[in-house]
Amino acid sequence: MYRRRKYFHKMSRKLKTVKHMSADELKSKLYAHFDKNGSLDHLRAQLRGQLVTELFKIATPLGASKMYPENKNFDITLLPLQVSNWLIYDHLSRQGCQYTLSTFVTEANLSDPEKLLTVCDILKLFGVDTNSPEYKSFIKMYATKNEEGFSHSLLLTVIKSLFEVS
């Protein structure tokens, strides 16, 4: 009996604090909670997908072949797709594009891109020998920071080195 009374006392105290919360405070707390657990990013991605699907339905004339399949079922085990997704993820994160990065991670369905591949793995896939001067040049450029204080992404490093060679 005592436990029940104690529980109801705690609950009534919590309810009193909730009663004193304004609508704006409640809205901001809910927003922070849903943002923290990733629900907002998922919802945004889902809404964007539905919007694109509906726009294609409207824009595509009857009888014309569909430009994009409604159910995009990509095989995430494809290595080129993994590499390109990692390069984009690395570029966005190193350039400080956090909102775009969160959208991309949700859209590309990347669970843990940090563990997906490493710079060394990608350079090996590009055919760069780990003992070569090109490899050392890539790593050095990848580690240096640009004018804004961000580190160069591997994508920018590869593009810059291509322009230096040609």
DSSP file (Angstrom, degrees, kcal/mol; ACC not computed):
  #  RESIDUE AA STRUCTURE BP1 BP2  ACC     N-H-->O    O-->H-N    N-H-->O    O-->H-N    TCO  KAPPA ALPHA  PHI   PSI    X-CA   Y-CA   Z-CA
    1    1 A M     >        0   0    0      0, 0.0     4,-2.1     0, 0.0     5,-0.2   0.000 360.0 360.0 360.0 -41.6    0.0    0.0    0.0
    2    2 A Y  H  >  +     0   0    0      1,-0.2     4,-2.4     2,-0.2     5,-0.2   0.899 360.0  52.5 -64.1 -40.5    2.8    2.4    0.9
    3    3 A R  H  > S+     0   0    0      1,-0.2     4,-2.7     2,-0.2    -1,-0.2   0.911 108.1  51.0 -61.9 -42.3    4.6    1.7   -2.4
    4    4 A R  H  > S+     0   0    0      1,-0.2     4,-2.7     2,-0.2    -1,-0.2   0.920 110.9  47.5 -62.2 -43.9    1.4    2.5   -4.4
    5    5 A R  H  X S+     0   0    0     -4,-2.1     4,-2.2     1,-0.2    -1,-0.2   0.900 112.4  50.0 -63.9 -40.8    1.0    5.8   -2.5
    6    6 A K  H  X S+     0   0    0     -4,-2.4     4,-2.2     2,-0.2    -2,-0.2   0.905 111.1  49.5 -64.4 -41.4    4.7    6.6   -3.1
    7    7 A Y  H  X S+     0   0    0     -4,-2.7     4,-2.6     1,-0.2    -2,-0.2   0.933 112.4  46.7 -62.9 -47.1    4.3    5.8   -6.8
    8    8 A F  H  X S+     0   0    0     -4,-2.7     4,-2.5     1,-0.2    -1,-0.2   0.844 109.9  54.6 -66.1 -32.2    1.2    8.0   -7.2
    9    9 A H  H  X S+     0   0    0     -4,-2.2     4,-1.9    -5,-0.2    -1,-0.2   0.922 110.2  46.0 -65.3 -43.3    2.9   10.8   -5.3
   10   10 A K  H  X S+     0   0    0     -4,-2.2     4,-2.3     2,-0.2    -2,-0.2   0.917 113.5  49.7 -63.5 -43.1    5.8   10.7   -7.8
   11   11 A M  H  X S+     0   0    0     -4,-2.6     4,-2.6     1,-0.2    -2,-0.2   0.901 109.5  50.3 -64.6 -40.8    3.4   10.6  -10.7
   12   12 A S  H  X S+     0   0    0     -4,-2.5     4,-2.1     2,-0.2    -1,-0.2   0.876 109.5  52.1 -66.9 -34.5    1.4   13.5   -9.4
   13   13 A R  H  X S+     0   0    0     -4,-1.9     4,-1.8     2,-0.2    -2,-0.2   0.917 110.8  47.8 -64.3 -42.6    4.6   15.5   -9.0
   14   14 A K  H  X S+     0   0    0     -4,-2.3     4,-1.9     1,-0.2    -2,-0.2   0.901 110.9  51.3 -63.9 -40.5    5.6   14.7  -12.6
   15   15 A L  H  X S+     0   0    0     -4,-2.6     4,-2.4     1,-0.2    -1,-0.2   0.873 106.3  54.8 -65.4 -36.3    2.2   15.7  -13.8
   16   16 A K  H  X S+     0   0    0     -4,-2.1     4,-1.3     1,-0.2    -1,-0.2   0.900 108.4  48.4 -63.4 -39.6    2.4   19.0  -11.9
   17   17 A T  H  < S+     0   0    0     -4,-1.8     4,-0.3     1,-0.2    -1,-0.2   0.867 111.5  50.2 -69.2 -33.2    5.6   19.8  -13.7
   18   18 A V  H >< S+     0   0    0     -4,-1.9     3,-1.3     1,-0.2    -2,-0.2   0.882 105.7  56.6 -69.5 -37.4    4.1   18.9  -17.0
   19   19 A K  H 3< S+     0   0    0     -4,-2.4    -1,-0.2     1,-0.3    -2,-0.2   0.837 105.7  51.4 -62.3 -32.3    1.1   21.1  -16.3
   20   20 A H  T 3< S+     0   0    0     -4,-1.3     2,-0.4    -5,-0.1    -1,-0.3   0.510  87.6 103.4 -84.4  -3.7    3.4   24.1  -15.8
   21   21 A M    <   -     0   0    0     -3,-1.3    -3,-0.0    -4,-0.3     2,-0.0  -0.645  70.0-132.0 -82.1 131.3    5.1   23.5  -19.2
   22   22 A S     >  -     0   0    0     -2,-0.4     4,-2.4     1,-0.1     5,-0.2  -0.271  23.9-107.0 -75.4 168.0    4.1   25.8  -21.9
   23   23 A A  H  > S+     0   0    0      1,-0.2     4,-2.5     2,-0.2     5,-0.1   0.883 121.1  51.7 -63.7 -38.4    3.2   24.6  -25.4
   24   24 A D  H  > S+     0   0    0      2,-0.2     4,-2.5     1,-0.2    -1,-0.2   0.893 109.7  49.2 -66.3 -39.3    6.4   25.9  -26.8
   25   25 A E  H  > S+     0   0    0      2,-0.2     4,-2.5     1,-0.2    -2,-0.2   0.926 112.5  47.6 -65.1 -43.8    8.5   24.1  -24.2
   26   26 A L  H  X S+     0   0    0     -4,-2.4     4,-2.6     1,-0.2     5,-0.2   0.918 112.0  50.7 -62.0 -43.1    6.6   20.9  -24.8
   27   27 A K  H  X S+     0   0    0     -4,-2.5     4,-2.5     1,-0.2    -2,-0.2   0.925 111.9  46.4 -60.8 -45.6    7.1   21.3  -28.5
   28   28 A S  H  X S+     0   0    0     -4,-2.5     4,-2.5     2,-0.2    -1,-0.2   0.882 112.7  49.9 -67.7 -37.3   10.9   21.9  -28.1
   29   29 A K  H  X S+     0   0    0     -4,-2.5     4,-2.4     2,-0.2    -2,-0.2   0.918 113.0  46.3 -66.6 -42.2   11.3   19.0  -25.8
   30   30 A L  H  X S+     0   0    0     -4,-2.6     4,-2.7     2,-0.2     5,-0.3   0.918 112.7  50.2 -64.5 -42.7    9.4   16.7  -28.2
   31   31 A Y  H  X S+     0   0    0     -4,-2.5     4,-2.4    -5,-0.2     5,-0.2   0.928 111.7  47.7 -60.5 -45.8   11.4   18.0  -31.1
   32   32 A A  H  X S+     0   0    0     -4,-2.5     4,-2.3     2,-0.2    -1,-0.2   0.900 112.6  49.7 -62.7 -41.0   14.7   17.4  -29.2
   33   33 A H  H  X S+     0   0    0     -4,-2.4     4,-1.9     2,-0.2     6,-0.2   0.943 114.2  43.0 -64.1 -48.0   13.6   13.9  -28.2
   34   34 A F  H  <>S+     0   0    0     -4,-2.7     6,-1.3     1,-0.2     5,-1.2   0.834 114.6  50.9 -69.6 -31.6   12.6   12.8  -31.7
   35   35 A D  H ><5S+     0   0    0     -4,-2.4     3,-0.7    -5,-0.3    -1,-0.2   0.891 108.7  52.8 -69.2 -39.2   15.7   14.5  -33.2
   36   36 A K  H 3<5S+     0   0    0     -4,-2.3    -2,-0.2     1,-0.2    -1,-0.2   0.887 111.7  43.5 -65.2 -40.1   18.0   12.6  -30.7
   37   37 A N  T 3<5S-     0   0    0     -4,-1.9    -1,-0.2    -5,-0.1    -2,-0.2   0.430 114.2-113.1 -91.1   4.0   16.6    9.2  -31.5
   38   38 A G  T <>5S+     0   0    0     -3,-0.7     4,-1.9    -4,-0.4    -3,-0.2   0.477  80.2 123.6  87.8   1.5   16.6    9.7  -35.3
   39   39 A S  H  ><S+     0   0    0     -5,-1.2     4,-2.5    -6,-0.2    -4,-0.2   0.880  72.6  53.5 -65.1 -37.1   12.8    9.7  -35.9
   40   40 A L  H  > S+     0   0    0     -6,-1.3     4,-2.7     2,-0.2    -1,-0.2   0.920 108.4  48.5 -65.1 -43.4   12.8   13.1  -37.5
   41   41 A D  H  > S+     0   0    0     -7,-0.3     4,-2.3     1,-0.2    -1,-0.2   0.913 113.1  48.4 -62.2 -41.9   15.5   12.2  -40.1
   42   42 A H  H  X S+     0   0    0     -4,-1.9     4,-2.3     2,-0.2    -2,-0.2   0.916 112.5  48.3 -64.0 -43.3   13.6    9.0  -40.9
   43   43 A L  H  X S+     0   0    0     -4,-2.5     4,-2.6     2,-0.2    -2,-0.2   0.903 110.9  50.6 -65.1 -41.8   10.3   10.9  -41.2
   44   44 A R  H  X S+     0   0    0     -4,-2.7     4,-2.6     2,-0.2    -2,-0.2   0.927 111.7  47.8 -61.3 -44.7   11.9   13.5  -43.5
   45   45 A A  H  X S+     0   0    0     -4,-2.3     4,-2.4     1,-0.2    -2,-0.2   0.905 112.1  49.6 -63.6 -41.3   13.4   10.9  -45.7
   46   46 A Q  H  X S+     0   0    0     -4,-2.3     4,-2.3     2,-0.2    -1,-0.2   0.916 111.7  48.3 -64.7 -43.1   10.1    9.0  -45.9
   47   47 A L  H  X S+     0   0    0     -4,-2.6     4,-2.5     2,-0.2    -2,-0.2   0.903 111.0  50.5 -64.6 -41.0    8.2   12.2  -46.8
   48   48 A R  H  X S+     0   0    0     -4,-2.6     4,-2.6     2,-0.2     5,-0.2   0.922 110.7  50.0 -61.6 -43.3   10.8   13.2  -49.5
   49   49 A G  H  X S+     0   0    0     -4,-2.4     4,-2.3     1,-0.2    -2,-0.2   0.911 112.1  46.8 -61.8 -43.3   10.4    9.7  -51.0
   50   50 A Q  H  X S+     0   0    0     -4,-2.3     4,-2.6     2,-0.2    -1,-0.2   0.895 111.8  51.6 -65.7 -39.5    6.7    9.9  -51.1
   51   51 A L  H  X S+     0   0    0     -4,-2.5     4,-2.5     2,-0.2    -2,-0.2   0.927 111.3  46.6 -62.9 -45.4    6.8   13.4  -52.6
   52   52 A V  H  X S+     0   0    0     -4,-2.6     4,-2.4     2,-0.2    -2,-0.2   0.916 112.4  50.7 -63.4 -43.2    9.1   12.3  -55.3
   53   53 A T  H  X S+     0   0    0     -4,-2.3     4,-1.9    -5,-0.2    -2,-0.2   0.925 112.5  46.2 -60.6 -45.4    7.0    9.2  -56.0
   54   54 A E  H  X S+     0   0    0     -4,-2.6     4,-2.1     1,-0.2    -2,-0.2   0.896 111.4  51.6 -66.1 -39.9    3.8   11.3  -56.3
   55   55 A L  H  X S+     0   0    0     -4,-2.5     4,-2.8     1,-0.2    -1,-0.2   0.893 109.8  49.6 -64.2 -38.7    5.5   13.9  -58.5
   56   56 A F  H  X S+     0   0    0     -4,-2.4     4,-2.3     2,-0.2    -1,-0.2   0.866 108.3  53.7 -67.7 -34.7    6.7   11.2  -60.9
   57   57 A K  H  < S+     0   0    0     -4,-1.9    -2,-0.2    -5,-0.2    -1,-0.2   0.912 114.2  41.8 -63.7 -40.6    3.2    9.8  -61.0
   58   58 A I  H  < S+     0   0    0     -4,-2.1    -2,-0.2     1,-0.2    -1,-0.2   0.911 118.5  44.9 -71.3 -42.6    1.8   13.2  -62.0
   59   59 A A  H  < S+     0   0    0     -4,-2.8    -2,-0.2    -5,-0.2    -1,-0.2   0.780  95.6  83.4 -76.3 -28.0    4.7   14.0  -64.4
   60   60 A T  S  < S-     0   0    0     -4,-2.3     3,-0.1    -5,-0.2     6,-0.1  -0.668  80.0-131.5 -82.2 120.5    4.8   10.6  -66.2
   61   61 A P    >   -     0   0    0      0, 0.0     3,-1.6     0, 0.0    -2,-0.1  -0.306  35.2 -88.1 -66.4 154.5    2.2   10.4  -68.9
   62   62 A L  T 3  S+     0   0    0      1,-0.2     3,-0.1     0, 0.0     0, 0.0  -0.359 113.7  21.2 -62.5 140.5    0.0    7.3  -69.0
   63   63 A G  T 3  S+     0   0    0      1,-0.3    -1,-0.2    -3,-0.1     2,-0.2   0.216  94.6 120.2  86.4 -15.4    1.5    4.4  -71.0
   64   64 A A  S <  S-     0   0    0     -3,-1.6    -1,-0.3     1,-0.1     2,-0.1  -0.529  72.7-103.1 -80.1 149.7    5.0    5.8  -70.7
   65   65 A S        -     0   0    0     -2,-0.2     2,-0.2     1,-0.1    -1,-0.1  -0.410  42.3-100.3 -71.0 149.7    7.6    3.6  -69.1
   66   66 A K        -     0   0    0      1,-0.1    -1,-0.1    -2,-0.1    -9,-0.0  -0.486  20.7-151.0 -73.8 136.9    8.5    4.5  -65.5
   67   67 A M  S    S+     0   0    0      1,-0.2    -1,-0.1    -2,-0.2    -2,-0.0   0.908  84.7  20.9 -72.9 -42.6   11.7    6.4  -65.1
   68   68 A Y  S    S-     0   0    0    -15,-0.1    -1,-0.2    -3,-0.0     2,-0.1  -0.975  88.0-113.0-126.8 140.3   12.3    5.1  -61.6
   69   69 A P        -     0   0    0      0, 0.0     3,-0.2     0, 0.0    -2,-0.0  -0.434  22.1-130.2 -68.5 147.2   10.9    2.0  -60.1
   70   70 A E  S    S+     0   0    0      1,-0.2     2,-0.9    -2,-0.1   -17,-0.1   0.900 101.6  48.5 -65.3 -39.2    8.6    2.6  -57.2
   71   71 A N  S    S-     0   0    0      2,-0.1     2,-1.0    -3,-0.0    -1,-0.2  -0.819  78.1-161.8-103.7  96.1   10.4    0.2  -55.0
   72   72 A K        -     0   0    0     -2,-0.9     2,-0.8    -3,-0.2    -2,-0.0  -0.671  11.2-178.8 -81.9 108.1   14.1    0.9  -55.2
   73   73 A N        -     0   0    0     -2,-1.0     2,-0.3     2,-0.0    -1,-0.1  -0.799   5.0-177.1-111.6  88.6   15.7   -2.2  -54.0
   74   74 A F        -     0   0    0     -2,-0.8     2,-1.0     1,-0.0     3,-0.0  -0.647  28.8-127.8 -87.7 141.9   19.4   -1.7  -54.0
   75   75 A D    >   -     0   0    0     -2,-0.3     3,-1.7     1,-0.2     6,-0.2  -0.796  19.2-163.5 -87.4 106.1   21.8   -4.4  -53.1
   76   76 A I  T 3  S+     0   0    0     -2,-1.0    -1,-0.2     1,-0.3     6,-0.1   0.596  79.8  74.7 -70.3  -9.7   23.9   -2.7  -50.5
   77   77 A T  T 3   +     0   0    0      4,-0.1     2,-0.3     5,-0.0    -1,-0.3   0.573  66.0 114.5 -79.9  -6.4   26.6   -5.4  -50.8
   78   78 A L    <>  -     0   0    0     -3,-1.7     4,-2.1     1,-0.2     5,-0.2  -0.495  63.1-145.8 -66.5 124.3   27.7   -4.0  -54.1
   79   79 A L  H  > S+     0   0    0     -2,-0.3     4,-2.7     1,-0.2     5,-0.2   0.900  94.3  52.8 -62.5 -45.0   31.3   -2.7  -53.6
   80   80 A P  H  > S+     0   0    0      0, 0.0     4,-2.5     0, 0.0    -1,-0.2   0.894 110.8  49.0 -59.7 -36.8   31.1    0.2  -56.0
   81   81 A L  H  > S+     0   0    0      2,-0.2     4,-2.6     1,-0.2    -2,-0.2   0.915 111.3  49.2 -66.8 -42.4   28.0    1.5  -54.3
   82   82 A Q  H  X S+     0   0    0     -4,-2.1     4,-2.5     2,-0.2    -1,-0.2   0.918 112.5  48.1 -61.7 -43.4   29.6    1.1  -50.9
   83   83 A V  H  X S+     0   0    0     -4,-2.7     4,-2.6     2,-0.2    -2,-0.2   0.938 113.3  46.3 -64.5 -47.0   32.7    3.0  -52.1
   84   84 A S  H  X S+     0   0    0     -4,-2.5     4,-2.2    -5,-0.2    -1,-0.2   0.910 113.3  49.4 -64.9 -40.5   30.7    5.8  -53.6
   85   85 A N  H  X S+     0   0    0     -4,-2.6     4,-2.7     1,-0.2    -1,-0.2   0.908 112.0  49.0 -62.8 -41.0   28.5    6.1  -50.5
   86   86 A W  H  X S+     0   0    0     -4,-2.5     4,-3.1    -5,-0.2     5,-0.2   0.914 109.9  51.3 -65.4 -41.6   31.6    6.2  -48.3
   87   87 A L  H  X S+     0   0    0     -4,-2.6     4,-2.3     2,-0.2    68,-0.3   0.908 113.2  44.9 -61.9 -41.8   33.2    8.9  -50.5
   88   88 A I  H  X S+     0   0    0     -4,-2.2     4,-2.8     2,-0.2     5,-0.2   0.930 114.0  49.4 -67.3 -44.8   30.1   11.1  -50.3
   89   89 A Y  H  X S+     0   0    0     -4,-2.7     4,-2.5     1,-0.2     5,-0.2   0.934 112.8  47.3 -58.3 -47.5   29.8   10.5  -46.5
   90   90 A D  H  X S+     0   0    0     -4,-3.1     4,-2.3     1,-0.2    -1,-0.2   0.907 112.9  49.4 -61.4 -43.3   33.4   11.3  -46.0
   91   91 A H  H  X S+     0   0    0     -4,-2.3     4,-1.4    -5,-0.2    -2,-0.2   0.942 113.0  45.3 -63.6 -48.5   33.2   14.5  -48.1
   92   92 A L  H  <>S+     0   0    0     -4,-2.8     5,-2.2     1,-0.2     4,-0.5   0.903 114.8  47.7 -64.3 -40.9   30.0   15.8  -46.4
   93   93 A S  H ><5S+     0   0    0     -4,-2.5     3,-0.7    -5,-0.2    -1,-0.2   0.896 113.0  47.4 -68.8 -38.6   31.3   15.1  -42.9
   94   94 A R  H 3<5S+     0   0    0     -4,-2.3    -1,-0.2     1,-0.2    -2,-0.2   0.706 110.8  52.4 -76.4 -19.0   34.7   16.7  -43.5
   95   95 A Q  T 3<5S-     0   0    0     -4,-1.4    -1,-0.2    -5,-0.2    -2,-0.2   0.480 114.0-116.8 -92.4  -3.2   33.1   19.8  -45.1
   96   96 A G  T < 5 +     0   0    0     -3,-0.7     2,-1.5    -4,-0.5     3,-0.2   0.736  63.8 146.7  78.7  22.9   30.8   20.3  -42.1
   97   97 A C     >< +     0   0    0     -5,-2.2     4,-2.5     1,-0.2    -1,-0.2  -0.569  13.3 161.9 -90.4  72.5   27.6   19.7  -44.0
   98   98 A Q  H  >  +     0   0    0     -2,-1.5     4,-2.6     2,-0.2    -1,-0.2   0.888  69.0  47.3 -66.7 -42.5   25.8   18.1  -41.0
   99   99 A Y  H  > S+     0   0    0     -3,-0.2     4,-2.1     2,-0.2    -1,-0.2   0.947 116.1  44.6 -65.0 -46.5   22.2   18.5  -42.2
  100  100 A T  H  > S+     0   0    0      1,-0.2     4,-2.9     2,-0.2    -2,-0.2   0.888 112.8  53.7 -62.7 -38.7   23.0   17.2  -45.6
  101  101 A L  H  X S+     0   0    0     -4,-2.5     4,-2.9     2,-0.2     5,-0.2   0.924 107.9  48.5 -62.4 -45.4   25.0   14.4  -44.1
  102  102 A S  H  X S+     0   0    0     -4,-2.6     4,-1.7     1,-0.2    -1,-0.2   0.888 113.5  48.1 -64.1 -36.9   22.1   13.3  -41.8
  103  103 A T  H  X S+     0   0    0     -4,-2.1     4,-2.8    -5,-0.2    -2,-0.2   0.926 112.8  47.9 -66.3 -44.3   19.8   13.3  -44.9
  104  104 A F  H  X S+     0   0    0     -4,-2.9     4,-3.3     2,-0.2     5,-0.2   0.919 109.4  52.0 -63.8 -44.1   22.3   11.4  -47.0
  105  105 A V  H  X>S+     0   0    0     -4,-2.9     5,-2.0     1,-0.2     4,-0.5   0.898 114.0  44.9 -60.0 -40.1   22.9    8.8  -44.3
  106  106 A T  H ><5S+     0   0    0     -4,-1.7     3,-0.5    -5,-0.2    -2,-0.2   0.934 116.4  44.7 -68.6 -46.0   19.1    8.2  -44.0
  107  107 A E  H 3<5S+     0   0    0     -4,-2.8    -2,-0.2     1,-0.2    -3,-0.2   0.889 116.4  45.0 -66.4 -40.2   18.5    8.2  -47.7
  108  108 A A  H 3<5S-     0   0    0     -4,-3.3    -1,-0.2    -5,-0.2    -2,-0.2   0.524 106.0-128.8 -83.4  -4.7   21.5    5.8  -48.5
  109  109 A N  T <<5 +     0   0    0     -4,-0.5     2,-0.7    -3,-0.5    -3,-0.2   0.921  43.5 169.6  57.6  48.0   20.5    3.6  -45.5
  110  110 A L      < -     0   0    0     -5,-2.0    -1,-0.2    -6,-0.2    -2,-0.1  -0.824  16.6-174.2 -91.9 115.1   24.0    3.7  -44.0
  111  111 A S  S    S-     0   0    0     -2,-0.7    -1,-0.2     1,-0.2    -2,-0.1   0.958  79.8  -4.8 -75.9 -50.2   23.9    2.1  -40.6
  112  112 A D    >>  +     0   0    0      1,-0.1     3,-1.2    -7,-0.0     4,-0.6  -0.635  65.4 175.7-144.4  82.0   27.5    2.8  -39.5
  113  113 A P  H >> S+     0   0    0      0, 0.0     4,-0.9     0, 0.0     3,-0.6   0.767  77.1  66.7 -63.3 -25.8   29.5    4.4  -42.4
  114  114 A E  H 34 S+     0   0    0      1,-0.2    -2,-0.0     2,-0.2   -28,-0.0   0.853 107.8  39.9 -62.6 -33.2   32.6    4.8  -40.1
  115  115 A K  H <4 S+     0   0    0     -3,-1.2    -1,-0.2     1,-0.1     3,-0.1   0.520  98.4  81.7 -92.7  -6.3   33.0    1.0  -39.9
  116  116 A L  H << S-     0   0    0     -4,-0.6     2,-0.3    -3,-0.6    -2,-0.2   0.977 106.9 -18.2 -64.7 -58.8   32.1    0.4  -43.6
  117  117 A L     <  -     0   0    0     -4,-0.9     2,-0.3   -35,-0.1    -1,-0.2  -0.935  59.4-134.8-144.0 163.6   35.4    1.1  -45.2
  118  118 A T     >  -     0   0    0     -2,-0.3     4,-2.2    -3,-0.1     5,-0.2  -0.772  31.9-108.8-115.8 167.0   38.7    2.9  -44.4
  119  119 A V  H  > S+     0   0    0     -2,-0.3     4,-2.6     1,-0.2     5,-0.2   0.905 121.6  53.7 -59.1 -41.6   40.8    5.3  -46.5
  120  120 A C  H  > S+     0   0    0      1,-0.2     4,-2.2     2,-0.2    -1,-0.2   0.912 107.3  51.1 -60.1 -44.1   43.4    2.5  -46.8
  121  121 A D  H  > S+     0   0    0      1,-0.2     4,-2.2     2,-0.2    -1,-0.2   0.926 111.9  46.5 -59.2 -45.7   40.7    0.1  -48.2
  122  122 A I  H  X S+     0   0    0     -4,-2.2     4,-1.9     1,-0.2    -2,-0.2   0.907 111.0  50.7 -67.9 -41.4   39.5    2.6  -50.7
  123  123 A L  H  <>S+     0   0    0     -4,-2.6     5,-2.7     1,-0.2     4,-0.3   0.888 110.5  50.6 -64.0 -36.9   43.0    3.5  -51.9
  124  124 A K  H ><5S+     0   0    0     -4,-2.2     3,-1.3    -5,-0.2    -1,-0.2   0.906 108.7  51.9 -64.1 -40.5   43.7   -0.2  -52.3
  125  125 A L  H 3<5S+     0   0    0     -4,-2.2    -2,-0.2     1,-0.3    -1,-0.2   0.823 105.6  55.3 -65.1 -30.3   40.5   -0.6  -54.3
  126  126 A F  T 3<5S-     0   0    0     -4,-1.9    -1,-0.3    -5,-0.1    -2,-0.2   0.531 123.4-109.2 -76.8  -6.3   41.7    2.3  -56.5
  127  127 A G  T < 5 +     0   0    0     -3,-1.3     2,-0.6    -4,-0.3    -3,-0.2   0.687  68.0 148.1  87.7  19.2   44.9    0.3  -57.2
  128  128 A V      < -     0   0    0     -5,-2.7    -1,-0.3    -6,-0.2     2,-0.2  -0.797  45.7-131.2 -91.5 121.1   47.2    2.5  -55.2
  129  129 A D    >   -     0   0    0     -2,-0.6     3,-1.6     1,-0.1     6,-0.4  -0.484  10.1-132.6 -71.2 137.2   50.0    0.5  -53.6
  130  130 A T  T 3  S+     0   0    0      1,-0.3    -1,-0.1    -2,-0.2    -6,-0.0   0.688 106.4  50.0 -66.9 -17.3   50.5    1.3  -49.9
  131  131 A N  T 3  S+     0   0    0      4,-0.1    -1,-0.3     5,-0.0    -2,-0.0   0.435  90.5 105.4 -97.3  -0.5   54.2    1.7  -50.4
  132  132 A S  S <> S-     0   0    0     -3,-1.6     4,-1.7     1,-0.1     5,-0.1  -0.383  78.3-122.8 -81.6 157.7   54.0    4.1  -53.3
  133  133 A P  H  > S+     0   0    0      0, 0.0     4,-2.3     0, 0.0     5,-0.1   0.809 112.8  60.2 -66.2 -28.9   54.7    7.8  -53.2
  134  134 A E  H  > S+     0   0    0      2,-0.2     4,-2.8     1,-0.2     5,-0.2   0.916 103.3  50.6 -63.2 -42.5   51.1    8.4  -54.5
  135  135 A Y  H  > S+     0   0    0     -6,-0.4     4,-2.6     1,-0.2     5,-0.2   0.933 111.4  47.3 -60.1 -47.0   49.7    6.7  -51.5
  136  136 A K  H  X S+     0   0    0     -4,-1.7     4,-2.3     1,-0.2    -1,-0.2   0.873 111.8  51.4 -63.3 -36.9   51.8    8.8  -49.1
  137  137 A S  H  X S+     0   0    0     -4,-2.3     4,-2.6     2,-0.2     5,-0.2   0.913 110.1  49.0 -65.6 -43.3   50.7   11.9  -51.1
  138  138 A F  H  X S+     0   0    0     -4,-2.8     4,-2.8     2,-0.2    -2,-0.2   0.945 113.1  46.5 -59.3 -49.1   47.1   11.0  -50.7
  139  139 A I  H  X S+     0   0    0     -4,-2.6     4,-1.7     2,-0.2    -2,-0.2   0.898 113.0  49.4 -63.3 -41.2   47.4   10.3  -47.0
  140  140 A K  H  X S+     0   0    0     -4,-2.3     4,-1.2     2,-0.2    -1,-0.2   0.936 114.8  43.6 -64.0 -46.4   49.3   13.6  -46.5
  141  141 A M  H  < S+     0   0    0     -4,-2.6    11,-0.5     1,-0.2     3,-0.2   0.873 111.9  54.5 -66.5 -36.7   46.7   15.6  -48.4
  142  142 A Y  H  < S+     0   0    0     -4,-2.8    -1,-0.2    -5,-0.2    -2,-0.2   0.835 109.8  47.7 -64.7 -33.5   43.9   13.8  -46.7
  143  143 A A  H  < S+     0   0    0     -4,-1.7    -1,-0.2    -5,-0.2    -2,-0.2   0.703  94.3  90.6 -84.0 -20.6   45.3   14.7  -43.3
  144  144 A T  S  < S-     0   0    0     -4,-1.2     8,-1.8    -3,-0.2     2,-0.3  -0.420  74.0-125.1 -79.0 153.8   45.9   18.4  -44.0
  145  145 A K  B     -A  151   0A   0      6,-0.2     6,-0.3    -2,-0.1    -1,-0.1  -0.702  17.7-133.4 -97.8 149.1   43.2   21.0  -43.3
  146  146 A N    >   -     0   0    0      4,-3.7     3,-1.5    -2,-0.3    -1,-0.1  -0.150  42.3 -79.6 -87.5-171.3   41.9   23.5  -45.8
  147  147 A E  T 3  S+     0   0    0      1,-0.3    -2,-0.0     2,-0.1    -1,-0.0   0.817 129.4  53.5 -62.4 -32.8   41.3   27.3  -45.3
  148  148 A E  T 3  S-     0   0    0      2,-0.1    -1,-0.3     1,-0.0     3,-0.1   0.500 120.7-105.7 -82.0  -2.9   38.1   26.8  -43.4
  149  149 A G  S <  S+     0   0    0     -3,-1.5     2,-0.3     1,-0.3    -2,-0.1   0.504  80.7 125.2  92.3   4.5   39.7   24.4  -40.9
  150  150 A F        -     0   0    0    -55,-0.1    -4,-3.7     1,-0.0    -1,-0.3  -0.698  63.3-113.6 -95.2 150.2   38.2   21.2  -42.3
  151  151 A S  B     -A  145   0A   0     -2,-0.3    -6,-0.2    -6,-0.3     2,-0.1  -0.510  38.7 -99.5 -76.7 150.2   40.2   18.3  -43.4
  152  152 A H        -     0   0    0     -8,-1.8     2,-0.1   -11,-0.5    -1,-0.1  -0.454  36.5-126.6 -67.4 139.7   40.2   17.4  -47.1
  153  153 A S     >  -     0   0    0     -2,-0.1     4,-2.4     1,-0.1     5,-0.1  -0.466  20.6-114.3 -79.9 161.3   37.9   14.5  -48.0
  154  154 A L  H  > S+     0   0    0      1,-0.2     4,-2.7     2,-0.2     5,-0.2   0.866 117.6  57.9 -64.2 -34.7   39.3   11.6  -49.9
  155  155 A L  H  > S+     0   0    0    -68,-0.3     4,-2.3     2,-0.2    -1,-0.2   0.941 109.7  42.5 -59.9 -48.5   37.1   12.6  -52.9
  156  156 A L  H  > S+     0   0    0      2,-0.2     4,-3.0     1,-0.2     5,-0.2   0.880 112.5  55.1 -65.3 -37.6   38.7   16.0  -53.0
  157  157 A T  H  X S+     0   0    0     -4,-2.4     4,-2.2     2,-0.2    -2,-0.2   0.927 110.1  45.1 -61.2 -45.6   42.1   14.5  -52.5
  158  158 A V  H  X S+     0   0    0     -4,-2.7     4,-2.0     2,-0.2    -2,-0.2   0.919 114.5  48.4 -65.1 -43.8   41.6   12.2  -55.5
  159  159 A I  H  X S+     0   0    0     -4,-2.3     4,-1.8    -5,-0.2    -2,-0.2   0.926 112.1  48.9 -63.6 -44.3   40.3   15.0  -57.7
  160  160 A K  H  X S+     0   0    0     -4,-3.0     4,-1.8     1,-0.2    -1,-0.2   0.908 110.9  50.1 -61.9 -41.5   43.1   17.3  -56.7
  161  161 A S  H  X S+     0   0    0     -4,-2.2     4,-1.8    -5,-0.2    -1,-0.2   0.853 107.0  55.2 -68.0 -32.4   45.7   14.7  -57.5
  162  162 A L  H  X S+     0   0    0     -4,-2.0     4,-1.9     1,-0.2    -1,-0.2   0.894 109.1  47.4 -64.9 -39.2   44.1   14.0  -60.9
  163  163 A F  H  < S+     0   0    0     -4,-1.8    -2,-0.2     1,-0.2    -1,-0.2   0.830 109.8  53.3 -71.1 -31.2   44.5   17.6  -61.8
  164  164 A E  H  < S+     0   0    0     -4,-1.8    -1,-0.2     1,-0.2    -2,-0.2   0.857 110.1  48.2 -69.8 -34.2   48.1   17.7  -60.6
  165  165 A V  H  <        0   0    0     -4,-1.8    -2,-0.2     1,-0.2    -1,-0.2   0.895 360.0 360.0 -73.1 -41.2   48.9   14.7  -62.8
  166  166 A S     <        0   0    0     -4,-1.9    -1,-0.2    -5,-0.1    -2,-0.2   0.478 360.0 360.0 -84.9 360.0   47.3   16.0  -66.0
